[in-house]
Amino acid sequence: MSQASHFDEIIDRTQSHSDKWSKYPEDVIPMWIADMDFEAPQCVKDALQERVQDGVFGYTFAPKSLVSAIQAHCQERYQWQPHSAHIVHLPGLVCALHLCVRALTEKGDRVIVPSPVYYHLTKAPEMADRELDRISFVLKGNRWSVDLDTLAQACQQPDAKMILLCNPHNPGATVYTRQELEAIHALAEQHDLIVVSDEIHCDLILNDQPHIPFASLNDDAAQRSVTLMAPSKTFNIAGLGYAFAVISNAKLRQRFNQARAALIPAPNLLALVAAEAAYSDGQTWHAQLLDYLTGNRDYIRHAIAGTRIKMADHDATYLAWLDVSDYSLEDPHKFFLEAGVGISDGEGFGAPGFIRLNFGCSRQQLQNAMHRILTALDSLS
Ligand SMILES: Cc1ncc(COP(=O)(O)O)c(C=O)c1O
């Protein structure tokens, strides 16, 4: 019998204008958008309360103490310390993805994106009239990973200018190895490509693999890349809106900042406070979270054993990537909705026949959702 955890607590989010909990009727269990049904760490709540008590909410810049907390976090977890002058504070990561494409490539340029992937990585080039080149993730053994031969072919195209990476990969839950990153870097260097690496899920690794920031590989990788990170997924503070970019190359940073000026606001002051508290004092909570999520991932694996649902190695994120294609469902989203579970359809990421299930919730809620899913599938046979 496992010990009770504070993550077991069921929190009613239905009255809090939550995107996740407002999309579907009340009897549906929402397991879609990537936020978790957990309270943020106590250190974050305390820091916010203290700042709110202050009562004055004027224009605010990111303090040095936040930069130091980010540097300490990166040093501790990835043995990488971004220079303070290279860190750009942002109100979110999605706007940074779009901005990178618009500021660092030209109309008609080819942007290479390993996919299926979180849809803003493909939307960013599409919405900016760039050529989107999707490189298929393939199953190697039981692990989703980028097909390096196809990537090499794409990089050879004369109009190729940028690779957009998602590491750890969402959906698919792959953590890139050093070998893979070095191979990608070698191609980027050979063909003079910029690499934008969305690393928002990097603190949600559920095994003992390290996260390796692309920019930490070597000097050339640092000079040709933009690293995007945030505390939002890890500490469940997405609604506050904070992310940061690390751009070591002064020219790229200048282009990014020029494109951003007057359009993308600074992060709001509560977001800055929450980010600093999370990075400075959230370690214990974070370690407990990873344990709990690992238990949830293992629960799913156990629950689907003996069914025709397939799940490859799941190394990171709280987003299970389930292959339900064996059931030939005409419309998986509708099917599971009718069963009482709101999932993300794989089609939205470029992979029909798959579903993405958010297991950042209490074990009880996950068990209920899995029960509904499996009962509905059972009724088909
Ligand atoms: C890979 C990835 N990037 C970015 C985001 C969203 O970032 P933000 O909320 O900071 O805009 C998500 C959210 O699910 C994500 O999975």
The ligand as a MOL file (V3000), in Angstrom:
LIG
                    3D

  0  0  0     0  0            999 V3000
M  V30 BEGIN CTAB
M  V30 COUNTS 16 16 0 0 0
M  V30 BEGIN ATOM
M  V30 1 C 6.1800 22.1430 -25.6180 0
M  V30 2 C 5.3710 23.2840 -25.0880 0
M  V30 3 N 5.7720 24.5340 -25.3190 0
M  V30 4 C 5.0690 25.5910 -24.8600 0
M  V30 5 C 3.9040 25.4160 -24.1250 0
M  V30 6 C 3.1170 26.5810 -23.6220 0
M  V30 7 O 3.9450 27.5910 -23.0830 0
M  V30 8 P 3.3320 28.9180 -22.4880 0
M  V30 9 O 2.1250 28.5690 -21.6860 0
M  V30 10 O 4.4570 29.4630 -21.6200 0
M  V30 11 O 3.0460 29.8270 -23.6270 0
M  V30 12 C 3.4430 24.1160 -23.8820 0
M  V30 13 C 2.1760 23.8930 -23.1750 0
M  V30 14 O 1.6290 22.8320 -23.1330 0
M  V30 15 C 4.2060 23.0210 -24.3560 0
M  V30 16 O 3.8320 21.7580 -24.1170 0
M  V30 END ATOM
M  V30 BEGIN BOND
M  V30 1 1 1 2
M  V30 2 1 2 3
M  V30 3 2 2 15
M  V30 4 2 3 4
M  V30 5 1 4 5
M  V30 6 1 5 6
M  V30 7 2 5 12
M  V30 8 1 6 7
M  V30 9 1 7 8
M  V30 10 2 8 9
M  V30 11 1 8 10
M  V30 12 1 8 11
M  V30 13 1 12 13
M  V30 14 1 12 15
M  V30 15 2 13 14
M  V30 16 1 15 16
M  V30 END BOND
M  V30 END CTAB
M  END
